[in-house]
Amino acid sequence: MKYSEAEKRIKALSSKYDIKMNDGDLTVNYKNTLVAWVKSDERYLFFNDEDCFKKIPFSNKLYMILSELAITPLGERVEAKKYYVKIFDGGLGYLNIDISTGNMMADSAYESGGYKTKFTDKEIEQLKQRDDIPLDWNKIHLEEAK
């Protein structure tokens, strides 16, 4: 499970949960009280304040979400960085891949309408292997996608 998925699932339990990343650890507060945290540098380990934890709503579901996150290998918890592939200068100089056909075009960095504009390192390496994308990858600039 990714940290982002855990955060989404916890927030769906109650709007009173506040999730933060502190020193790499995922912390869960309920009404401004720390109730649990998952260590980012150890697998299978998370902590909770039992006195607080047993009083909060959906504590069993929260426990299951945090348990699933804690058993996830450390390297699989973080989203892979994504990049825009800048083909040439200007607002329309970004690589766009049509999701349904796989065809490429240059356009804006905005991802919509069935076009992919953000790519992981692995996806970029796969694009470099494609003969139908005639780019000089030595001249391409990568911009980190936010």
Backbone as CSV, one residue per row, in Angstrom:
resi,resn,N_x,N_y,N_z,CA_x,CA_y,CA_z,C_x,C_y,C_z
1,MET,0.848,-1.176,0.000,0.000,0.000,0.000,0.893,1.239,0.000
2,LYS,0.526,2.210,-0.772,1.233,3.485,-0.826,0.763,4.369,0.329
3,TYR,1.654,5.271,0.762,1.262,6.229,1.804,0.032,7.018,1.359
4,SER,0.004,7.414,0.089,-1.116,8.213,-0.416,-2.427,7.434,-0.349
5,GLU,-2.382,6.137,-0.615,-3.596,5.320,-0.533,-4.061,5.185,0.907
6,ALA,-3.107,4.980,1.831,-3.463,4.880,3.248,-4.114,6.181,3.711
7,GLU,-3.538,7.299,3.321,-4.091,8.600,3.712,-5.515,8.763,3.189
8,LYS,-5.734,8.397,1.950,-7.069,8.517,1.350,-8.089,7.642,2.089
9,ARG,-7.693,6.415,2.409,-8.607,5.496,3.088,-8.899,5.949,4.520
10,ILE,-7.893,6.502,5.202,-8.101,6.978,6.575,-9.005,8.200,6.584
11,LYS,-8.782,9.117,5.676,-9.618,10.317,5.613,-11.059,9.971,5.268
12,ALA,-11.262,8.867,4.548,-12.626,8.435,4.215,-13.361,7.924,5.460
13,LEU,-12.626,7.514,6.489,-13.261,7.044,7.724,-13.909,8.192,8.487
14,SER,-13.181,9.318,8.573,-13.690,10.469,9.316,-12.895,11.706,8.932
15,SER,-13.596,12.816,8.807,-12.917,14.079,8.489,-12.118,14.596,9.688
16,LYS,-12.286,13.989,10.829,-11.567,14.426,12.031,-10.166,13.820,12.124
17,TYR,-9.844,12.895,11.209,-8.490,12.345,11.164,-7.585,13.290,10.386
18,ASP,-6.397,13.501,10.911,-5.395,14.333,10.241,-4.157,13.462,10.044
19,ILE,-3.731,13.323,8.800,-2.594,12.467,8.467,-1.451,13.344,7.989
20,LYS,-0.255,13.093,8.530,0.928,13.861,8.137,2.109,12.924,8.009
21,MET,3.077,13.376,7.232,4.363,12.682,7.156,5.333,13.492,8.001
22,ASN,5.810,12.920,9.098,6.773,13.574,9.991,8.046,12.749,10.034
23,ASP,9.138,13.349,9.586,10.430,12.647,9.533,10.306,11.319,8.795
24,GLY,9.451,11.275,7.783,9.262,10.068,6.995,8.207,9.128,7.538
25,ASP,7.814,9.283,8.795,6.790,8.429,9.388,5.407,8.987,9.087
26,LEU,4.438,8.099,8.884,3.055,8.526,8.707,2.418,8.606,10.086
27,THR,1.910,9.793,10.442,1.270,9.972,11.742,-0.221,10.224,11.555
28,VAL,-0.997,9.718,12.500,-2.449,9.884,12.467,-2.871,10.578,13.751
29,ASN,-3.512,11.717,13.590,-4.070,12.456,14.720,-5.582,12.421,14.615
30,TYR,-6.224,12.379,15.771,-7.676,12.487,15.826,-7.994,13.641,16.763
31,LYS,-8.670,14.657,16.228,-8.977,15.869,17.000,-7.708,16.401,17.678
32,ASN,-6.649,16.527,16.889,-5.357,17.089,17.320,-4.619,16.268,18.365
33,THR,-4.983,14.990,18.526,-4.282,14.101,19.442,-3.644,12.973,18.637
34,LEU,-2.361,12.761,18.826,-1.664,11.682,18.135,-2.188,10.336,18.630
35,VAL,-2.686,9.520,17.691,-3.244,8.227,18.075,-2.451,7.048,17.517
36,ALA,-1.719,7.261,16.403,-0.955,6.156,15.815,0.056,6.695,14.821
37,TRP,1.087,5.885,14.556,2.055,6.231,13.524,2.712,4.968,13.003
38,VAL,3.076,5.035,11.711,3.753,3.917,11.038,5.175,4.370,10.733
39,LYS,6.131,3.570,11.173,7.540,3.877,10.949,7.888,3.706,9.470
40,SER,8.671,4.637,8.956,9.054,4.575,7.551,10.323,3.767,7.327
41,ASP,11.033,3.459,8.397,12.311,2.766,8.230,12.297,1.335,8.768
42,GLU,11.111,0.849,9.165,10.988,-0.527,9.631,9.680,-1.119,9.145
43,ARG,9.787,-2.291,8.576,8.592,-2.983,8.108,7.941,-3.720,9.280
44,TYR,6.658,-3.919,9.231,5.852,-4.639,10.219,5.715,-3.898,11.544
45,LEU,6.000,-2.623,11.573,5.992,-1.914,12.845,5.136,-0.660,12.757
46,PHE,4.157,-0.580,13.635,3.451,0.682,13.839,3.031,0.750,15.295
47,PHE,2.808,1.964,15.746,2.509,2.221,17.152,1.143,2.862,17.267
48,ASN,0.523,2.664,18.430,-0.698,3.402,18.725,-0.766,3.627,20.228
49,ASP,-1.459,4.679,20.579,-1.709,4.984,21.986,-3.028,4.288,22.324
50,GLU,-2.937,3.160,23.000,-4.113,2.319,23.217,-5.259,3.058,23.900
51,ASP,-4.945,3.891,24.892,-6.012,4.613,25.595,-6.789,5.513,24.643
52,CYS,-6.079,6.203,23.765,-6.749,7.074,22.787,-7.356,6.257,21.657
53,PHE,-6.609,5.268,21.215,-6.998,4.501,20.031,-8.342,3.807,20.216
54,LYS,-8.565,3.213,21.362,-9.804,2.451,21.560,-11.034,3.348,21.671
55,LYS,-10.845,4.642,21.842,-11.971,5.568,21.985,-12.369,6.242,20.667
56,ILE,-11.541,6.135,19.661,-11.825,6.856,18.415,-12.758,6.051,17.516
57,PRO,-13.514,6.748,16.657,-14.424,6.028,15.757,-13.647,5.260,14.690
58,PHE,-14.181,4.136,14.317,-13.616,3.299,13.264,-12.202,2.821,13.597
59,SER,-11.907,2.626,14.884,-10.554,2.242,15.278,-10.155,0.880,14.689
60,ASN,-11.100,-0.031,14.562,-10.764,-1.340,13.974,-10.365,-1.200,12.510
61,LYS,-11.111,-0.384,11.768,-10.788,-0.165,10.352,-9.461,0.577,10.221
62,LEU,-9.243,1.556,11.079,-7.977,2.289,11.062,-6.820,1.338,11.339
63,TYR,-7.007,0.440,12.301,-5.978,-0.536,12.636,-5.636,-1.408,11.420
64,MET,-6.637,-1.837,10.690,-6.417,-2.685,9.521,-5.672,-1.927,8.419
65,ILE,-6.022,-0.661,8.207,-5.332,0.144,7.193,-3.860,0.310,7.576
66,LEU,-3.618,0.664,8.834,-2.238,0.866,9.286,-1.451,-0.441,9.273
67,SER,-2.106,-1.547,9.571,-1.444,-2.856,9.507,-1.031,-3.183,8.076
68,GLU,-1.927,-2.932,7.141,-1.619,-3.207,5.737,-0.451,-2.336,5.270
69,LEU,-0.451,-1.072,5.675,0.668,-0.189,5.324,1.964,-0.694,5.947
70,ALA,1.902,-1.118,7.191,3.105,-1.563,7.902,3.719,-2.820,7.286
71,ILE,2.907,-3.689,6.696,3.468,-4.900,6.084,3.972,-4.668,4.658
72,THR,3.642,-3.522,4.083,4.106,-3.206,2.733,5.617,-2.976,2.761
73,PRO,6.352,-3.598,1.834,7.793,-3.335,1.781,8.075,-1.837,1.678
74,LEU,9.127,-1.377,2.347,9.417,0.054,2.440,9.486,0.732,1.076
75,GLY,10.118,0.103,0.121,10.279,0.697,-1.205,9.002,0.801,-2.011
76,GLU,7.969,0.093,-1.589,6.701,0.115,-2.326,5.691,1.093,-1.735
77,ARG,6.046,1.777,-0.665,5.112,2.692,-0.008,5.070,4.074,-0.660
78,VAL,6.129,4.434,-1.339,6.259,5.786,-1.901,5.924,5.756,-3.384
79,GLU,5.184,6.755,-3.813,4.857,6.882,-5.233,6.142,7.135,-6.023
80,ALA,6.248,6.527,-7.191,7.399,6.769,-8.059,7.340,8.212,-8.572
81,LYS,8.506,8.867,-8.626,8.542,10.224,-9.158,8.135,10.194,-10.622
82,LYS,7.442,11.241,-11.014,7.019,11.361,-12.407,7.611,12.627,-13.002
83,TYR,7.802,12.573,-14.328,8.434,13.680,-15.038,7.657,14.011,-16.301
84,TYR,7.727,15.291,-16.678,7.286,15.715,-17.998,8.499,15.584,-18.907
85,VAL,8.276,15.126,-20.144,9.350,15.019,-21.122,9.250,16.252,-22.014
86,LYS,10.197,17.172,-21.819,10.208,18.438,-22.574,10.959,18.225,-23.880
87,ILE,10.224,18.250,-24.991,10.793,17.981,-26.311,11.451,19.241,-26.885
88,PHE,10.750,20.372,-26.744,11.295,21.649,-27.219,10.697,22.775,-26.395
89,ASP,11.305,23.957,-26.482,10.852,25.108,-25.705,9.442,25.524,-26.109
90,GLY,8.762,26.138,-25.167,7.412,26.620,-25.409,6.394,25.809,-24.636
91,GLY,5.218,26.374,-24.503,4.154,25.745,-23.734,3.593,24.483,-24.355
92,LEU,3.841,24.267,-25.644,3.318,23.079,-26.324,4.440,22.107,-26.693
93,GLY,5.523,22.137,-25.937,6.677,21.308,-26.265,6.844,20.065,-25.419
94,TYR,5.770,19.523,-24.889,5.841,18.355,-24.013,5.360,17.102,-24.732
95,LEU,5.984,15.990,-24.429,5.580,14.711,-24.996,4.219,14.315,-24.431
96,ASN,3.319,13.966,-25.320,1.995,13.457,-24.967,1.835,12.102,-25.651
97,ILE,1.360,11.117,-24.918,1.102,9.799,-25.492,-0.397,9.535,-25.393
98,ASP,-1.003,9.231,-26.540,-2.423,8.890,-26.587,-2.603,7.546,-25.878
99,ILE,-3.418,7.521,-24.850,-3.590,6.318,-24.031,-4.211,5.174,-24.835
100,SER,-5.111,5.466,-25.742,-5.788,4.399,-26.481,-4.966,3.871,-27.657
101,THR,-4.198,4.739,-28.326,-3.456,4.289,-29.511,-1.957,4.144,-29.280
102,GLY,-1.436,4.839,-28.271,0.008,4.819,-28.030,0.780,5.796,-28.895
103,ASN,0.069,6.545,-29.734,0.741,7.507,-30.608,1.245,8.698,-29.803
104,MET,2.335,9.300,-30.284,2.894,10.453,-29.603,2.559,11.740,-30.335
105,MET,2.570,12.822,-29.581,2.437,14.163,-30.145,3.038,15.141,-29.157
106,ALA,3.316,16.337,-29.606,3.792,17.398,-28.724,2.614,18.308,-28.416
107,ASP,2.472,18.649,-27.141,1.381,19.522,-26.719,1.738,20.055,-25.337
108,SER,0.742,20.508,-24.605,0.986,21.064,-23.268,1.281,19.944,-22.272
109,ALA,1.709,20.340,-21.079,1.978,19.372,-20.016,0.690,18.927,-19.329
110,TYR,-0.408,19.603,-19.612,-1.685,19.289,-18.980,-2.160,17.911,-19.405
111,GLU,-2.459,17.049,-18.435,-2.864,15.678,-18.711,-4.384,15.586,-18.718
112,SER,-4.945,15.414,-19.906,-6.403,15.286,-20.007,-6.771,14.660,-21.335
113,GLY,-8.042,14.356,-21.464,-8.574,13.894,-22.738,-7.917,12.651,-23.296
114,GLY,-7.459,11.762,-22.416,-6.885,10.517,-22.911,-5.418,10.588,-23.272
115,TYR,-4.729,11.668,-22.869,-3.298,11.794,-23.146,-2.498,11.741,-21.852
116,LYS,-1.418,10.990,-21.907,-0.517,10.854,-20.760,0.663,11.795,-20.974
117,THR,0.973,12.607,-19.954,2.090,13.545,-20.058,3.117,13.374,-18.941
118,LYS,2.779,12.577,-17.925,3.680,12.350,-16.793,4.173,10.911,-16.851
119,PHE,5.496,10.742,-16.709,6.089,9.429,-16.870,7.078,9.133,-15.749
120,THR,7.083,7.886,-15.282,8.073,7.442,-14.297,9.379,7.149,-15.033
121,ASP,10.451,6.962,-14.282,11.740,6.594,-14.886,11.602,5.319,-15.722
122,LYS,10.875,4.354,-15.185,10.686,3.082,-15.889,9.943,3.297,-17.208
123,GLU,8.909,4.117,-17.175,8.144,4.394,-18.398,8.997,5.141,-19.415
124,ILE,9.841,6.048,-18.955,10.724,6.789,-19.867,11.704,5.829,-20.535
125,GLU,12.240,4.885,-19.785,13.145,3.892,-20.370,12.420,3.065,-21.431
126,GLN,11.153,2.748,-21.206,10.371,2.012,-22.196,10.127,2.864,-23.444
127,LEU,9.884,4.168,-23.249,9.684,5.064,-24.392,10.944,5.157,-25.238
128,LYS,12.088,5.159,-24.596,13.366,5.249,-25.317,13.574,4.055,-26.244
129,GLN,12.967,2.936,-25.924,13.124,1.719,-26.727,12.189,1.684,-27.935
130,ARG,11.227,2.591,-27.962,10.244,2.574,-29.049,10.823,3.219,-30.306
131,ASP,10.708,2.504,-31.423,11.199,3.019,-32.708,10.292,4.097,-33.279
132,ASP,9.025,4.130,-32.842,8.069,5.084,-33.404,8.084,6.441,-32.688
133,ILE,9.009,6.623,-31.759,9.164,7.919,-31.090,10.535,8.460,-31.483
134,PRO,10.573,9.260,-32.541,11.848,9.712,-33.115,12.440,10.911,-32.363
135,LEU,12.911,10.662,-31.156,13.484,11.733,-30.350,14.959,11.457,-30.088
136,ASP,15.732,12.519,-30.030,17.130,12.404,-29.590,17.094,12.585,-28.078
137,TRP,17.121,11.496,-27.357,16.945,11.524,-25.911,18.084,12.257,-25.202
138,ASN,19.198,12.488,-25.891,20.296,13.259,-25.304,19.960,14.749,-25.242
139,LYS,18.968,15.173,-26.028,18.575,16.581,-26.064,17.275,16.849,-25.315
140,ILE,16.703,15.834,-24.765,15.424,15.951,-24.049,15.692,16.433,-22.618
141,HIS,14.797,17.272,-22.114,14.865,17.731,-20.728,13.700,17.125,-19.962
142,LEU,13.984,16.652,-18.751,12.926,16.124,-17.893,12.614,17.155,-16.821
143,GLU,11.330,17.419,-16.634,10.876,18.332,-15.586,10.046,17.527,-14.602
144,GLU,10.376,17.642,-13.325,9.638,16.890,-12.314,8.183,17.346,-12.291
145,ALA,7.278,16.377,-12.367,5.842,16.666,-12.308,5.427,16.768,-10.846
146,LYS,4.567,17.680,-10.566,4.104,17.868,-9.195,2.774,17.210,-8.995
